Amino acid sequence: MLKTFRIGGIHPKEKKISAGKAIQPIVIPDQVIIPLSQHIGAPCQPVVKKGDNVKVGTLIGKSVGFVSANIHSPVSGTVLKIDKSLDASGYKRDSVFIKVEGDEWEASVDRSPDLKRACDLAPGEILNKIATAGIVGMGGATFPSHVKLTPPPGTKAEILIINGVECEPWLTSDHQLMMEKSDEILVGTTIVMKALNVQKAVIGIENNKQDAIRLFTQKAKEYDGVTVQPLKVQYPQGGEKQLIDALTGRQIPSGALPISVGAVVQNVGTIFAIYEAVQKNKPLIERVVTVTGKEVKQPCNILSRVGIPLNKLIDVAGGLPETTGKVVSGGPMMGKALASINIPVSKGTSGILIIPTLEAKRKTMKDCIRCARCVSVCPMGLNPTLLMNLTEYEVWDRAEKEHIIDCIECGSCSYTCPADRPLLDYIRLGKGKVNGIIRARKN
């Protein structure tokens, strides 16, 4: 029997119509916009000014705290200005506007396609390269990788888990990356194992990606301590806590981190970026983005530089359909609707989902019928309808006691609700409020 996590979960229709589409490059436009906050944590401080010349890989934003990540220029050209620009969250952020002039790279970057297996660096040197390159979690969370790979005092990593699940419907960027960059991902895995001083790594891949399972199972034989584990198709198995449960049987206590059970989880895209940073001196300036949707003419997987407007990627996929009602950054379950398609690609942009008008409309909310479906599918063992009610009536102390901050915002509750109640929307609001109360209490 295939492994999976033990609590809750659903199986939405996969709709991965861009599966098997080779990763294709995109023409770089005349101007790019680079937000200085593309990660969880403190925004970067700009280290360039209007009129400065930059190359591909030039540092343009320096991290100002431990939980932060450097930002580099994805193009060569001239800095036009430092100004505000809209990002995927709908807020205006400080950004670097660059006029593109040619495609000149920093000399330190190794642009050869040759696989570099050997890594003679010490763990500290590996972490320094990862931090310098601005690597963040590319599964969507964008947590700075050097922080995640630095276990707090009193904790020790025992196992590295590589997340090749990609359980979100429609998205195929991770799957295609695994098919085209398997060797680099495996080398990257061994590099992170060395950084963590662990002897075991498991690559979890859901059973709907048989080609990736076969490929990695065969190639992993060349890498000591690395194994592949096929998993039952079950959403949201890509969540850290769910994946750790599925692969190790260990469950993370409320409020605790994966390292509390000896596990560190990294997405396959992050591992590939780490390989390029450590072995090729390449900072994180590009990523694979899936552009897809029911009415999209040419669903595809695009290798896009950071800073390229989303509308340029949509053009590659055949343009915005006339039937478009909503454009989502990410997938349908955890993605967020966009206010504009002119916002730039960021380190966390995994996909662009274009939804037709009829499917984008919200259904009328009805009264809760106490069916408890939301409770049965919640992968965190929460009571979503209760948390929605507590948020609606602003009962924050009770919401905290009911572990609202443990919600991983997977959307399983809203998906399964027969009364079409916007459970996750309310829980997100309540979670933000309770987190603010907790922070204020600590200060």
N, C-alpha and C positions, 0 to 999 in steps of 0.2 A: 504494500500500500504506500502511495506517495505521501510524503510528509507535508504538513501544513500547521498553522497555528491553531490553538485550542479554543479560543473564545471568539464567537461571532464570525463575521465575514459574509460576503455575498459574491455572486458571480454575474456581474453585468455583462451585456453583450460586448464582445471584444472589438469588433469593427476595425481591425488593424489593416485597413486597405492599402496602406503605404508599406507594408511588410515586403521585404525583398527588393525594394527600390534602392539602387546603389546611391551612396552618398555623393552628392554633386556640389561643386563649388558655385559661388555666386560672384557676379561682377561687382567690384567695389564702387560705390557711388562717389560723387564729387565731394561730399561732406559726410562726416560721421559725428555722432554725439555720444560722448562717453560719460555716463553718470558716475559720480564719485562715491556712490553707495550702491554696491552690487552684492552685498553680503549682510549676514546678521552681524550686528555689532556697530562700532563707531565708524562713521563715514571717513573717507580718506581726506587728507590735506593736499590740495593741488601743489605740485612742485614745478609747474610750468606756468607761463604767462602769455598774454597776447603777443604774437609775433615770433614766438619760439619755434624753431624747427625740430621736428621729432621724426624718429624712424620707427618701424615696426618693432615693438619690444622695448621702447623707451619708457622708463618709469614716468608716469604723469600724476599719479596720486599715491601718496605714502600713508601707510597705516599709522594711526596715532594712538593705538592701544593694542593690548595683547589679543583681544577679540576684535580683529579687523583684518583686512587683506589688501595688499598693494594692488594698484591698477596700472596697467601699461597701455601704451598706444597700440591699437590694432592696425594702424596705417602709418604711412610716412607722409609728411606734409607740414603745414603751418598752423599753429594754434590761432584760431580766429578770436576766441573770447572764452572767458569762464562765466557761465550764466546758468540760470535755472532752466530745466527742461522736465517735461512730464515723463514719469516712469510707469511701469505696469500697475503699480498700486494706486495710480490716479493722483499722486502728489507730485509737486515740482521739487526737484532735487538739484543741487549744484552739479554742474556737468562741464566737461571740456569739449568745446566745438573745434573740430579740426578740418581744415581744407586739405583734401587728398591730392598729393603730388607724387606720382610714381608709386613704387612699392619697394623701398629700400629698407633692409632689415639691419638690426644691430649685429655687429660682426660676431658677437659671442654666441649667437644662436646657430646650432647645427641643423641645417635644413635638409640634410641628406635623408633619403628614405631608408637607409641601412638600419637594421635592427641592432641595437647595442645592448647586449645581455649583461655583461660584467659590470658590477657596481662595487668599487673599492672604498666608498665613503663610509665613515663612521655614522652611527645613528643620529648624532647631533648635527652632523654636516648635511645629512639627508633632510632633516626637519628644517634646517636653515634654508636650503634650496627651495623647499616647498613653500615656506613663508615668503621668501624673496619673490617667487614667481606668482604670488597672489592666488594660490589654488584654494577653491572653496568647494563645498559639496554640490555636485551638479545634478543631483536627483531632484532638486527643487528647493531644498532647505537653505543652501548657500552658506552653511556654517564654515568658517575658516578651517582648513584641513590641518594646519600645523597645531591648532588648539586641540582638535579632536585626537590628534596623534601624540598628545602630551598628557598622559594619565595623571590625575591629581595625586598628591602625596597620599600614601596608604593604599593605593590601588595598583593593580598590575594586570596588563592584558594577557590573556591566555589563548585567545583565538581571534583571528582576523576573518571577518565575513565579508565577502564581495557580493554586492547586490546587483544581480543580473535579472531581477524579477520583471521589472517594467509592467506592473499589473494594471496601470491606468489604461482604460480603453482608448483606442485610436492611436496612441503614441507608439512609435517604432524606432526612435533615434538610438536608444540604448541597444536594441536588438541588432540593428544594422551595424552599429559600431563594433559590437562583439564579433560579427561575421567578418568584418574587414580589418580589424585591428586586434585579433586574438593574441598574437605573440606579444605585442606591446602591453596588452592588459595583463598577461601572465608575468612578464618581466616586472611590470609595475607592482604586481601583487607581491613578488619576492622582495622588492625594494621596501615596501611598507612592512612586510614581515620583519625585515632586518631592523627597520626604524623602531618597531615595537618590541623587538627581541622575543618574537613568538615563533614556534616551530610548526604551527598548523594554520592553514587557511582553507576555507570552504567557499566555493562559488555556488550560490543558489540561483537556479534558473527555473522558471515555471515550465510546465510540461507542454505548453503550446509553442515552445521554441525548440523543437526537436533538432533542427539543424545546428543550433548553437550548443545544445547539450552534447551532441555527437562530436562536434569540432573541439570543444573545450575538454571533454573527457579524454579524447585522443591526445591532445597536445599537453594536457596537464601531467601526463606520465613523465615528461621531461623535467618537471619541476618538483623538487623534494618538498613534501609537506602540503602540497596543493591538491585538493580533491574537488570534484563537482557533484552537487546534489540536486537531482531533479525534484521539483516541488509540484504539488497539486495546484491547479489554477484556482486561486482564491483571493479576492480583493479584501482588504488592502495589505497583501503579503509583503509589499515593498516597504511598509513601515518598519523602522528599526526594531521595535519591540516585538512585532509580529514575526519578523524574519529570524530574530534570535530565538524565539520560542520554537519556530518550525525546525530550525537547524540544530539547536542544542538542547531543547526541552527546558531551558532556563527562562523564568519569567521575572521581569524587572519590577521591583516594588514601586508603588506610587511615589512620584517625585524624584525617583532615582534615575541615574544615567546608565547606559549600556555597560560602561566600564565596571559598574557595581557587581555585575555577574561575570566579569572577565572578558567581555566581548567588545570589539571595535568593528563598526560597519562602515564600509565605503562603497559608493556607487561605482559601476564600471566606468562611467564617464570621468569620474574623479580619479580613478586609478590610471586611466589613460593619460589624463592631464599631468598626474604625478610622474609618470614615465617620461613624458616630454620635458618636464621641468628638470628632473634629476639627470636624465641621460642626454638631453639635447639642449639644455639651458634655455628652454622656450617658456616664456610666461604664458599665463592663461589669457589668450586674446581671441580665441575662436572656439566654437562648439557646434555640435550637430543639432539641428532643429527640424522636427517633423512639421510639415504643413499639410493639413488634411481636413476632411469634412465631407459630408454626404454629397454636396453639390460641387465640390472642388474638381476641376477638370483634370489636373495632373497631380495627385497626391505624391509627396516626395519627401526625401530626407536631404537637408541642405547643410553643408559646412559653411557656416556664416561667421564672419568676423563680428566681434562685439561692436556695438555702435551703429550697425546698419539698420535703417528703419524697417519695421516689420512689413510695410507695404511693398518693399522691394522683394522680400521673400515670397509674399503672396503673388506677386507678378510672375515669379518663376513657376508657381503652381497653376498658372493659367488665369490669374486675376481674381478679383473679388466677385463671386457670383451675384447676380441681380437679386437672388432670393435671400441674401444674407440678412439675418436678424441680430446676430451677436457674434463677436469675435472673442475667443477665450485664449488667454496665455496659459499654456499647460493643457491638461486633459479635462474631460467633463466632470469628473468627480471632485478634484482638488484645485482645478484651475480657477482663474478669476477673470471675469469679463473686463474687456479693455474699453477705456474711454476714447481711444484713438488708435489707429493703425500706423501712425507716424512715430510712435515711440520706438526707441532703439532696442535691438537685441542686447541682452545682458548675460552675465555668466549663468544665471538661473533659468534662462529661456529654453525649456525643453521641447515645446511645441506650440503651434498656432492652430487652434481648432475653429473652423468656420461653421456656424450653426444656422440653418435656415430659419426664417421668421416664424413659421408655424411651430417649430420645435423649440424656439427660444422663448416663447411666451410662457409666463408662469401660470399654472392652474390656480383656480380659486381655492383658497384655504378653507377647509371644512373643520368641524369640531372633531377633537380626538375621540376615537371610539374605544380606547383602552385595549387595543389588540396586543400591545407589547411587542410588535414586530421590531420596533426601533431598539428595544432592549435586547432582543435575541440576536440582532446582527451587530451590535456595538462591539468592536474588537477590544475595547478597553473595559468592558463590563460595567458601563455607566447606564444611567436612566435618562436618555435624551429628552423625553417629554417632560420630565420633572425639571431638568436643567433649563429647558425653554421657558417653563412657567416661572421659575425662580428669577430668570433674567427679565422676563416681561414685568414682573412685580418688584424687581430690584431688591430681592432678598439675598444680598451678597454674602453674608456670613454663612447662610445655609448652602449657597451655591459652592462656596469654598469647601465646606465639609463634605459635600457630595462629589468632590474631586473634579470640578469643572475644568481645572487646568490640566487634567490628564487627557482631555480630548485631543486627538491627533488630527481633527478636522478632515476626516476621510470622506464624509458625506454619505456613509452607508445608511444612516438613520433617515435622512431626507429622501434618499433613493427608494427606500422600501416602504415609506409611509403611505397607506391607502387614502389618508385624508389630505394629502398634499400640503402638509404643514412644513414651513421653512425652518425646520429644527436646527440645522447647522448655522443658519444666519443668526438666529438668536443666541446660540451657544457661543459663536465667535464673539459677539458683542459682550456677552457675560464674561467670557474668558479674558478678554482684554481689560474689562473693568476690575475683575478680581486680581489679575496680575498687577494692575496699577496699585490696588490697595495693599497687596503683599509687599511691593517695592517700597511704598511709602512707610509701611510699618517697620521695615528693616532700617530705613534711614532715620 
